[in-house]
Amino acid sequence: MPFELHIALRYLLARRKQAFISLISVISTVGVAVGVMALVIALALMTGLQKELRDRIVGSAAHVYVWKLGEGGVADYETEARKLAALPRVVGAAPAVLGKALVSTERGEAFITVKGIDPSLEVRVTEIARALRAGSLDGLATTSPSGFDGIAIGEDLAAQLGASVGDTVTVLTPHGSLSPFGVMPRSRRLRVVAVFSLGLYEFDSQYGFVSLAVAERLMDKDRPDFVQLRIDDIYAAPRVSEEIAARLGPAYVAQDWADMNRSLFSALWIEKMAISITIGLIVMVAALNIVASLVLLVMEKSRDIAILKTMGASARSVMGIFMLEGLVIGLLGTAVGATAGYALCRVLDRYRLIRIPMDVYQISHVPFTIEPLDFTLVVVGAVLICFLATIYPSRQASRLDPAVALRYQ
């Protein structure tokens, strides 16, 4: 063991005359540990929230939406879907019709978004098939023996309406027929053929899926509004969206999921940075404690420093002793804090201990995801801050004049 490290450890472990200095060193170590642990947890929380929302959004909705200008929709959606599906990185294409409606039963009512889909194509662009909790999407394409067309509703919407598979609901749309009393809303009874749970409260409580033909009749339309695309890599969606107009012409307008949710993810990123900076100040405070403990130690050990120098120790060696001492405090605190933060994040995420209102945050629990890059940056940053905190007191120790220190000894 180098004698600089040996002496640094002796100073840290001494307990007889430097109890106060040792206490400050312990407080510094605990401060670094708490700061690192809090920073690891905060970054894991914000990263987990971003990842969870992103996965649920891209699973509930398509990656890219394509409109065709000048047609009032997509006239020949089968041809357009095949054309768009042939583009690079596109793995699925499906048409859709959107509109607003009031759905009601004897037990409740709610305003919803009605989405008309082709069941055979929709499963290629969203995860609706895997999200089914009861029933089947096949019922959307066929009429029941009672003469009612089918509708698939979200789990939260079903609870609000008190409806389940096999029940009938009344759908009222503002698109109706003109009468002497004005426009009469169009009313239609539909049978619930499926209940789904996509994981986003917005979809599970406000969406109803019907066939394209039923949606066109309800919304008084004769063609789908747009074509949805699914990409093999969600991060390639912006690039694919930009290439559509260049490949197919200016009549095609596309928008990707990242652009449609830009404000949400920008807000989450800003929160992540703000929380990181705020909690990072804890590490800065711990670093100041390291400075204080080393300054006091230099004052207490001035006689030892003078003796070391008279025995031949260089100024660099003396500086190294106190830098190593501060670095040991930083490394120990960082190791403890990083380990505790990592373990706590794994426990909180595995057992979903922190529950939150799903109607506010779109998810039922707080997820914690530790990114290797974030974890590495926290550890390296904490050690670097602690190392920088040792420079000033160490330089002061290396500049100590032995004659002055031993004058009154």
C-alpha positions as CSV (number, residue, x, y, z in Angstrom):
1,M,0.0,0.0,0.0
2,P,1.4,3.5,-0.9
3,F,2.3,5.4,2.3
4,E,0.0,8.3,1.2
5,L,-3.0,6.0,1.2
6,H,-1.8,4.3,4.5
7,I,-1.6,7.7,6.3
8,A,-4.9,8.9,4.8
9,L,-6.7,5.8,6.1
10,R,-5.0,6.2,9.5
11,Y,-6.3,9.8,9.7
12,L,-9.8,8.6,8.8
13,L,-9.9,5.8,11.3
14,A,-8.3,7.7,14.2
15,R,-10.8,8.2,17.0
16,R,-9.0,9.4,20.1
17,K,-8.1,13.0,19.6
18,Q,-10.0,13.8,16.3
19,A,-13.4,12.6,17.3
20,F,-15.0,15.9,16.0
21,I,-13.2,15.7,12.7
22,S,-14.1,12.1,12.3
23,L,-17.7,13.0,13.0
24,I,-17.7,15.6,10.2
25,S,-16.1,13.0,7.9
26,V,-18.9,10.5,8.7
27,I,-21.5,13.3,8.1
28,S,-19.9,14.0,4.7
29,T,-20.0,10.4,3.8
30,V,-23.6,10.1,4.7
31,G,-24.4,13.3,2.8
32,V,-22.8,12.0,-0.4
33,A,-24.6,8.7,0.1
34,V,-28.0,10.3,0.5
35,G,-27.4,12.7,-2.4
36,V,-26.4,9.9,-4.8
37,M,-29.3,7.7,-3.6
38,A,-31.8,10.4,-4.1
39,L,-30.4,11.3,-7.5
40,V,-30.5,7.7,-8.7
41,I,-34.1,7.3,-7.5
42,A,-35.2,10.6,-9.1
43,L,-33.7,9.8,-12.5
44,A,-35.1,6.2,-12.4
45,L,-38.6,7.6,-11.5
46,M,-38.6,10.2,-14.4
47,T,-37.1,7.7,-16.9
48,G,-39.6,5.0,-15.9
49,L,-42.5,7.5,-16.3
50,Q,-41.3,8.5,-19.7
51,K,-40.7,4.9,-20.8
52,E,-44.1,3.7,-19.4
53,L,-46.0,6.5,-21.1
54,R,-44.2,6.1,-24.3
55,D,-44.7,2.3,-24.5
56,R,-48.4,2.7,-23.7
57,I,-48.9,5.5,-26.2
58,V,-47.2,3.7,-29.0
59,G,-49.0,0.5,-28.1
60,S,-52.5,2.1,-27.9
61,A,-52.1,4.2,-31.1
62,A,-50.3,4.0,-34.4
63,H,-46.8,5.3,-34.9
64,V,-47.6,7.4,-38.0
65,Y,-50.9,9.0,-39.3
66,V,-51.2,9.7,-43.0
67,W,-53.8,12.0,-44.5
68,K,-54.5,12.6,-48.2
69,L,-55.3,16.1,-49.3
70,G,-58.0,17.0,-51.7
71,E,-60.2,13.9,-51.3
72,G,-61.9,14.6,-48.0
73,G,-60.4,11.4,-46.6
74,V,-59.0,8.3,-48.2
75,A,-61.1,7.2,-51.2
76,D,-59.5,3.8,-51.9
77,Y,-58.1,2.9,-48.5
78,E,-57.2,-0.7,-49.5
79,T,-54.9,0.5,-52.3
80,E,-53.5,3.3,-50.2
81,A,-52.8,0.9,-47.3
82,R,-50.9,-1.5,-49.6
83,K,-49.0,1.5,-51.1
84,L,-48.0,2.8,-47.6
85,A,-47.3,-0.7,-46.3
86,A,-44.7,-1.2,-49.0
87,L,-42.6,1.7,-47.7
88,P,-39.3,0.9,-45.9
89,R,-39.6,0.1,-42.2
90,V,-43.5,0.0,-42.4
91,V,-44.8,-3.2,-41.0
92,G,-48.6,-2.5,-41.0
93,A,-51.2,-0.1,-42.4
94,A,-54.8,0.3,-41.5
95,P,-57.6,2.9,-42.2
96,A,-59.6,4.7,-39.5
97,V,-62.6,7.0,-38.9
98,L,-62.8,9.2,-35.9
99,G,-65.8,11.0,-34.4
100,K,-67.5,12.0,-31.1
101,A,-70.6,10.4,-29.6
102,L,-72.6,10.0,-26.5
103,V,-73.0,6.4,-25.4
104,S,-75.5,5.4,-22.7
105,T,-77.1,2.5,-20.9
106,E,-79.7,2.3,-18.2
107,R,-76.9,2.5,-15.6
108,G,-74.7,5.4,-17.0
109,E,-73.6,7.5,-19.9
110,A,-70.4,9.0,-21.2
111,F,-69.0,11.1,-24.1
112,I,-66.6,9.0,-26.1
113,T,-64.5,9.0,-29.3
114,V,-65.8,6.5,-31.8
115,K,-63.1,4.9,-33.9
116,G,-64.0,3.0,-37.0
117,I,-61.5,0.3,-37.9
118,D,-60.9,-2.7,-40.1
119,P,-60.5,-5.5,-37.5
120,S,-58.2,-7.5,-39.7
121,L,-55.9,-4.6,-40.4
122,E,-56.1,-2.8,-37.0
123,V,-54.2,-5.6,-35.2
124,R,-51.2,-4.8,-37.4
125,V,-50.8,-1.2,-36.2
126,T,-52.0,-1.2,-32.5
127,E,-52.0,-3.7,-29.7
128,I,-55.8,-3.9,-29.4
129,A,-55.8,-7.7,-30.0
130,R,-53.5,-8.3,-27.0
131,A,-55.4,-5.8,-24.9
132,L,-58.7,-7.7,-25.0
133,R,-60.1,-8.7,-21.6
134,A,-63.3,-10.2,-22.9
135,G,-64.9,-11.0,-26.2
136,S,-63.4,-10.8,-29.7
137,L,-62.9,-8.2,-32.4
138,D,-64.5,-10.6,-34.9
139,G,-67.9,-9.4,-33.7
140,L,-67.2,-6.0,-35.2
141,A,-67.3,-7.3,-38.7
142,T,-70.6,-9.3,-38.3
143,T,-74.1,-8.3,-37.3
144,S,-75.5,-10.2,-34.3
145,P,-78.7,-12.3,-34.7
146,S,-80.6,-9.6,-32.9
147,G,-79.6,-7.2,-35.7
148,F,-77.3,-5.0,-33.7
149,D,-73.8,-4.1,-35.0
150,G,-70.9,-4.5,-32.6
151,I,-68.8,-2.2,-30.5
152,A,-65.6,-2.7,-28.4
153,I,-65.3,-0.5,-25.4
154,G,-62.6,0.1,-22.8
155,E,-62.5,-1.5,-19.4
156,D,-63.0,1.8,-17.5
157,L,-65.8,2.9,-19.9
158,A,-67.5,-0.5,-19.4
159,A,-67.4,0.0,-15.6
160,Q,-68.8,3.5,-16.0
161,L,-71.7,2.3,-18.1
162,G,-72.2,-0.9,-16.2
163,A,-72.0,-2.8,-19.4
164,S,-70.3,-6.1,-20.3
165,V,-70.0,-8.4,-23.4
166,G,-73.4,-9.1,-24.8
167,D,-75.1,-6.0,-23.4
168,T,-76.5,-3.3,-25.7
169,V,-75.6,0.4,-25.6
170,T,-77.2,3.4,-27.3
171,V,-74.8,5.6,-29.3
172,L,-76.0,9.2,-30.1
173,T,-74.0,11.3,-32.7
174,P,-74.5,14.9,-33.7
175,H,-74.6,13.9,-37.4
176,G,-78.3,13.4,-38.0
177,S,-81.1,14.2,-40.4
178,L,-82.7,17.6,-41.0
179,S,-86.2,18.1,-39.7
180,P,-88.6,21.0,-39.2
181,F,-87.2,21.2,-35.7
182,G,-83.6,21.3,-36.9
183,V,-81.0,18.6,-37.1
184,M,-82.0,15.6,-35.2
185,P,-79.1,13.6,-33.7
186,R,-78.6,10.1,-35.0
187,S,-79.2,7.3,-32.5
188,R,-78.1,3.7,-33.0
189,R,-78.1,0.7,-30.7
190,L,-74.9,-1.4,-30.6
191,R,-74.0,-4.6,-28.9
192,V,-70.8,-4.8,-26.8
193,V,-68.7,-7.6,-28.4
194,A,-65.4,-6.9,-26.6
195,V,-63.9,-5.1,-23.6
196,F,-60.2,-4.1,-23.8
197,S,-57.6,-2.5,-21.6
198,L,-54.8,-0.7,-23.4
199,G,-53.3,0.6,-20.2
200,L,-54.0,4.3,-20.9
201,Y,-56.9,5.8,-19.0
202,E,-57.6,8.1,-22.0
203,F,-58.3,5.1,-24.2
204,D,-59.8,2.8,-21.7
205,S,-62.4,5.3,-20.5
206,Q,-63.1,7.3,-23.7
207,Y,-62.8,5.1,-26.7
208,G,-65.2,2.8,-28.5
209,F,-64.2,0.7,-31.6
210,V,-66.6,-0.1,-34.3
211,S,-66.3,-1.3,-37.9
212,L,-65.5,1.1,-40.7
213,A,-69.0,0.8,-42.2
214,V,-70.7,1.5,-38.9
215,A,-68.5,4.5,-38.2
216,E,-69.2,5.9,-41.6
217,R,-72.9,5.7,-41.1
218,L,-72.7,7.2,-37.6
219,M,-70.5,10.0,-38.7
220,D,-72.2,10.6,-42.0
221,K,-69.0,9.9,-44.0
222,D,-68.3,7.9,-47.1
223,R,-64.6,7.1,-46.6
224,P,-61.9,6.7,-43.9
225,D,-60.3,9.9,-42.5
226,F,-56.7,8.6,-42.6
227,V,-54.4,5.6,-42.7
228,Q,-52.4,4.5,-39.7
229,L,-48.9,3.0,-40.0
230,R,-46.8,0.9,-37.6
231,I,-43.0,1.1,-37.9
232,D,-40.5,-1.6,-36.9
233,D,-38.6,0.9,-34.7
234,I,-40.6,3.6,-33.0
235,Y,-37.6,6.0,-33.1
236,A,-37.6,5.7,-36.9
237,A,-41.2,7.1,-37.1
238,P,-40.2,10.8,-37.5
239,R,-37.9,9.9,-40.4
240,V,-40.5,7.7,-42.1
241,S,-43.1,10.5,-41.6
242,E,-40.8,13.0,-43.4
243,E,-40.1,10.6,-46.3
244,I,-43.7,9.9,-47.1
245,A,-44.4,13.2,-48.9
246,A,-41.0,12.9,-50.7
247,R,-41.8,9.4,-51.9
248,L,-45.5,9.6,-52.6
249,G,-46.0,13.3,-53.4
250,P,-47.2,16.5,-51.7
251,A,-50.8,15.2,-51.5
252,Y,-49.8,13.0,-48.6
253,V,-49.4,14.6,-45.1
254,A,-48.0,12.6,-42.2
255,Q,-47.6,13.1,-38.5
256,D,-45.7,10.7,-36.2
257,W,-46.4,9.8,-32.5
258,A,-43.4,11.9,-31.2
259,D,-44.7,15.0,-32.9
260,M,-48.2,14.5,-31.6
261,N,-47.0,14.0,-28.0
262,R,-44.1,16.5,-28.1
263,S,-45.5,18.8,-25.4
264,L,-45.9,15.8,-23.0
265,F,-42.4,14.4,-23.4
266,S,-40.9,17.9,-23.4
267,A,-42.6,18.6,-20.0
268,L,-41.3,15.2,-18.6
269,W,-37.8,16.0,-19.8
270,I,-37.8,19.4,-18.2
271,E,-39.0,17.9,-15.0
272,K,-36.3,15.3,-15.1
273,M,-33.6,17.9,-15.5
274,A,-35.1,20.2,-12.8
275,I,-35.3,17.4,-10.3
276,S,-31.8,16.2,-11.1
277,I,-30.3,19.7,-10.6
278,T,-32.2,20.2,-7.4
279,I,-31.3,16.9,-5.8
280,G,-27.7,17.2,-7.2
281,L,-27.3,20.2,-4.8
282,I,-27.3,17.6,-2.0
283,V,-24.1,16.2,-3.4
284,M,-22.7,19.7,-3.6
285,V,-23.5,20.3,0.1
286,A,-21.8,17.0,1.0
287,A,-18.8,18.1,-1.0
288,L,-18.6,21.3,1.1
289,N,-18.6,19.1,4.2
290,I,-15.6,17.3,2.8
291,V,-13.8,20.6,2.3
292,A,-14.6,21.6,5.9
293,S,-13.5,18.3,7.3
294,L,-10.2,18.4,5.4
295,V,-9.5,22.0,6.3
296,L,-10.0,21.1,10.0
297,L,-7.8,18.0,9.6
298,V,-5.0,20.0,8.0
299,M,-5.1,22.5,10.9
300,E,-5.1,19.6,13.4
301,K,-2.3,17.7,11.6
302,S,0.0,20.6,10.8
303,R,2.6,19.2,13.2
304,D,2.4,15.8,11.5
305,I,2.7,17.4,8.0
306,A,5.8,19.3,9.2
307,I,7.4,16.2,10.5
308,L,6.6,14.3,7.2
309,K,8.2,17.1,5.2
310,T,11.3,17.2,7.4
311,M,11.6,13.4,6.9
312,G,11.7,13.9,3.1
313,A,8.0,13.7,2.0
314,S,7.4,15.9,-1.0
315,A,4.7,18.5,-1.3
316,R,3.1,16.3,-3.9
317,S,3.0,13.4,-1.4
318,V,1.4,15.6,1.3
319,M,-1.2,16.8,-1.2
320,G,-1.9,13.2,-2.2
321,I,-2.6,12.2,1.4
322,F,-5.4,14.6,1.8
323,M,-6.8,14.2,-1.7
324,L,-6.9,10.4,-1.1
325,E,-8.7,11.0,2.2
326,G,-11.4,13.1,0.6
327,L,-11.6,10.7,-2.3
328,V,-12.1,7.7,0.1
329,I,-15.0,9.6,1.6
330,G,-16.5,10.3,-1.8
331,L,-16.0,6.8,-3.1
332,L,-17.5,5.2,0.0
333,G,-20.5,7.6,0.1
334,T,-21.1,7.1,-3.7
335,A,-20.9,3.3,-3.5
336,V,-23.3,3.1,-0.6
337,G,-25.7,5.6,-2.1
338,A,-25.7,4.1,-5.6
339,T,-26.2,0.6,-4.2
340,A,-29.0,1.7,-1.9
341,G,-30.7,3.7,-4.7
342,Y,-30.4,0.8,-7.1
343,A,-31.8,-1.7,-4.7
344,L,-34.7,0.6,-3.6
345,C,-35.7,1.3,-7.2
346,R,-35.8,-2.4,-8.0
347,V,-38.0,-3.1,-5.0
348,L,-40.3,-0.2,-5.7
349,D,-40.7,-1.2,-9.4
350,R,-41.0,-4.9,-8.8
351,Y,-43.7,-4.7,-6.2
352,R,-45.4,-1.5,-7.5
353,L,-45.4,0.0,-4.0
354,I,-46.2,3.6,-5.0
355,R,-49.8,3.8,-6.4
356,I,-51.1,6.9,-8.1
357,P,-54.5,8.0,-9.5
358,M,-54.8,6.5,-13.0
359,D,-57.2,9.1,-14.2
360,V,-54.6,11.8,-13.6
361,Y,-51.3,10.2,-14.5
362,Q,-52.6,7.7,-17.1
363,I,-50.8,4.9,-15.2
364,S,-51.7,3.0,-12.0
365,H,-48.3,3.0,-10.3
366,V,-44.9,4.8,-10.3
367,P,-42.5,2.9,-12.5
368,F,-38.7,3.0,-11.8
369,T,-36.3,2.4,-14.7
370,I,-32.5,2.7,-14.2
371,E,-30.7,3.6,-17.4
372,P,-27.1,2.5,-17.4
373,L,-26.0,5.8,-18.8
374,D,-27.9,7.8,-16.1
375,F,-26.5,5.5,-13.4
376,T,-22.9,5.9,-14.7
377,L,-23.2,9.7,-14.9
378,V,-24.5,10.0,-11.4
379,V,-21.6,7.8,-10.0
380,V,-18.9,9.5,-12.0
381,G,-20.3,13.0,-11.3
382,A,-20.5,12.4,-7.6
383,V,-16.9,11.1,-7.4
384,L,-15.7,14.0,-9.6
385,I,-17.4,16.6,-7.3
386,C,-15.9,15.0,-4.2
387,F,-12.5,14.9,-5.9
388,L,-12.7,18.6,-6.8
389,A,-13.6,19.4,-3.2
390,T,-10.3,18.0,-2.0
391,I,-8.1,20.2,-4.2
392,Y,-8.1,23.4,-2.0
393,P,-7.4,21.9,1.4
394,S,-4.8,19.5,-0.1
395,R,-2.9,22.4,-1.7
396,Q,-3.0,24.3,1.6
397,A,-1.5,21.3,3.3
398,S,1.2,20.9,0.7
399,R,2.2,24.5,1.1
400,L,2.7,24.3,4.8
401,D,6.1,25.5,6.0
402,P,7.7,23.0,8.5
403,A,9.6,25.7,10.3
404,V,6.5,27.7,11.0
405,A,4.5,24.7,12.0
406,L,7.2,23.5,14.5
407,R,8.2,26.9,15.8
408,Y,6.2,26.6,19.1
409,Q,6.2,22.8,19.4
